[in-house]
Amino acid sequence: MSWIALGAAAVLFALVSYALTTYALSRPVGVDVAAYLGAADRLRAGEALYAGATANGSDLYRYAPWFAYAWVPLTFLPRDAVTAGWVGLMVAAALLSAAPLLRRGPAGWAAFSVFAPLQLQGAVFGNVQPALVLLLMWGVERRSGPIWIALGASLKGVPLLLALVYAGRGEWARAAWSLLIAAALVLPAFLFDLSAYSTDPGPGQMSLFSVAVPLYVAVAIGLVGLTWAAARTRFAWLAGSLAMLAALPRLLSYELGFLLVGLAPRSSEPAQASAGKGRQ
């Protein structure tokens, strides 16, 4: 019976993976690249950076200004080449972020069959999500962890919740640096005209916020508390990843990739403790 159950599960996950991959590859290629380049074009032309009037408009830009400025040099290159190059990088990041799951046996293979297509979906759009997830997976336990959390917060907001792991461990300096760097990256947005910035999550988006605001707040607060409580355990980053998902006012399917930050293999010791041992 165990072999029958294993075979049935393998077929089920193969079908789910096929469906998710087919869906990902059918999405419009590079639509988010167009939004990033559009924001950079507006900066070059002296126009409003935050000009999106509709929730899913191609001119909508939701990130900190530094990211738009980083795209300005790319506006001088052929658009098709930029789109192909960026989407290719995001596809590579999507596969690299899910690859560690393959080392975890059958359960990891099943998880890979779900998470890899979800990450590919964001990659096909050209969304920065796969690269952001990969950087957080790689960086949160390093000495430079506050920088990566702050960069993530300047793009998607909710990665700042990962600083709760530092705080829960008593690593107050690392938590404070995460907040300060994030503020330095985000606050310049208030120097721009935000009157046209859309806060509408868009039609048909998954989110507790769209279902019931009190439930959204309660779940988010509960998972924030869980992150604090689990900070000194091996489940710290997984709790932080769940808190990120719960705090999103809208949840796009590829944003489930945030869970990979919590599932990534890493030492059970905090980065500072490991670094301290290395100096002894």
N, C-alpha and C positions, 0 to 999 in steps of 0.2 A: 504493500500500500504506500510505503514511503517513496518508492521509485515512481509509482503512478502519480502521487501528489507532486513530486519534484518535476516530472515531465509536464504535468498540466501547468505548473507555475512557470516553467521555462517557455512553454508555448504562449501563455498569457502575456508574459513580459515581452516576448518577441513581437507579438501583435501590437502591444501598446507602444513599443519602441518604433515599430514600422509606421504606425499611425502618426506619432508625434514627429518623426523625422520627415515624413511626407508633408505634413502640415508646415513644418519649419521651412522646408525647401520651396514651398509654394508661396511664401510670403513675398511681398514687394522688396526687391533687393535695394538696400542702401537708402531707404526713406529717411532714416535718422541722420545719415551722412548729409543729406540735402539740408536738414534743419541746422546742423552744425555749421556747414558752409554758408548757409543763409545768414546765420547770426554773425559770422565773421565778415561777410559782405556788408552787412549793415554797419558794423564798426568802421570799416574802411570808408563807407560813404557818409559817416557822421549821422546815421539814422538811429532810431530807437532800438536798443538791443532786445528788450523784452516787448516784442510787437505782436505776439500771438493773441489773436482775438477769440479763437475757438480752441476747445480742449485738445483736439487732434489735428489742428492745422499744421501745414508743412512749415509755416513760419514760427511755430511755437518753440521757444527756448526756455528751459526751466532751470538751467545750471548756473553756477557762479560765473562771473565775468572772465576769470582767468582762462577757463576752458575755451571760450569763444576767441579770446586773444591768441591762444595757442593754435587755432585753426587759420588765423589770418595769413601766414605764409603759404598755406596750402591753396588759398584762393587764386594764387598766381599760376597754379599748375592745371593741366587738363582735368576737368571734373570726372570723366570716366576713369582715368588712371587713379585719381585720389580715392574714388569710391571703391574700385577694385582692390586697391592696396589696403584700405582700412577694413573692408569686409573680410579680406583674407587674413589680416591680423586678428580680427575678432573670432573668426572660425578657429584659428590656431589656439587662441586663448580659451575658447569654449572646450575644445578637446583636451587641452592640458589641465584645465580645472577639474574635469570629470575623471581624468585618467587615474588618479590615485585610488579610486574606488575599485579598479580592476585587481588591486593587490589584496582585496579583502574576501576572496573566495566567492561562492555562489551568491551570498547576500549582496556583496559589492557589485558583482556583475549585473544583478537585477537592478540595483540602484543606478548603475552606469547607463543601463538601457533606458532609464527615465530622464536622468539629469543631463546626459549628453545632448539629446534632442532639444530639451528645454533651453540649454545654453546656446545651441545652434540657432534656435529661433531668434534670440536677441542678436546673434552674430549676423544673420542674414539681413535683418533690418539695418545693421550697422550701428546698433546701440552699443554704448560703452560698457554695458553690463558685464559681458564675459571677462573683459580686461579688469574691471573693478573687482569682481569676485576673485580672480586669480591673484591680484595684488594683495587683497585682504587675507586670502589663504596663506600666502607666502610671508606676509609682513607682520601680522598682528603680534606674534610672539618675539619678534626681533626688537633690538634696541630702538630701531627706527619706527616701531609700531605706531606711535602717535601720529606720525606724518601720514601713514597710509590710511589710518582711520579718518583723519581730518580731510584728506583728499577725497575719500569716499563720501564723507558728509557734505562736501561742497558740491558733489554731483547728485547724490541721491538722498541726502538728509539723514536717513535712518541709520547708516553705519556709525554715526556718533554714539549710538546706544552701546556699541562694543566697548567704549571707554568705561562702562560700568564694570566690566571684568577687571580692569586695572584698579578701579576704586574698591571693588569688593575684596581684592587681594591686599589692599592697603598700599597700593602703588599710586599714591596721590599725585606725585609729580608727573607720572605718565598720563594719568587721567586729565590733569590740568593742562598739560601740553597739547593733548588732543583737542580740548575745548578752545584753547588760545589760537592754535594754528587754524582750526576750522573757522573761528570768528574772523581771523585775518583774511581768509580766502572768501568768505561769504559776505561780510559787511560791505565791501565795495559795491555790491549790487544795489544798495540803497542810494548810491550816487547817480543811478540811472532812473529814467522815468519808468515807474512800475504800474502806471495807470491802466495799461493795456494787458497786463499780465493776467492770464487765465488761471483761476483756481478751480475751475470745473474739472472733475476727474474724467469726464467724458461718458458717453452712453455705454451701457452694458459692461462696465468694469466690475471685477470682483473685489469686494472689500466689505469688511464689517462696518466701515464708516458709512457706506451707502445703504446698509441694512438697518442699523440702529446705532446712533452715536453713543448712547450710554454703554451698549455692549462693546463697542469698539474701544472706548476709554477703559472699561473694566478689564478687558482682555489684555490691552497694551500695558496697563499698570501692573497687572498680575505677572506678566512675563518679564517686565522690568525688575520686579521684586525677585522673580526666580533667577534671573541673571545675576543679581547681587548675591543671592543665597548660594548659587552654584559656582561662584567665582573661583573658589579654591579647589574645585573638583575637576575631573577630566571632562565634565559636561559643560564647562563654562562657556565655551564658544558656541556650542550647540544651543544653549539657552539664549545667548546673545543673538544668534541667527533667527531663532523663533521670535524674539522680541522685535527684530527688524521687520519681519514679515507682518507681525500684528500691528506695527505702528504705521505701515504704509496706508495712506488714505485711499489709494487705489492699488490693486494687486494685479499686475500683468502676469501671464503664465510664466514667462521666462524669468521673472523676478524670484521664483521659487529656487533659482540657482543660488540665492543667498545662503541656503541651507548647507551648501558645500563648504562654506567657511567653518561651520561647526563640525562637519564630517571629515575634514582634512586630517590626516595623521600628523601628529606632532608630539613632542615631548610633554610629559605631564608636569614638568617643572616650568615655572615662569621664566621668561627670558633673562631677567635680571639675576635670578638665582644661578642659572647656568653660566652666565657671564662671570659671576662672582667666583664660581668654582674654577673657571678657566684662569683667573688671575692668581689663584692660590698656588 
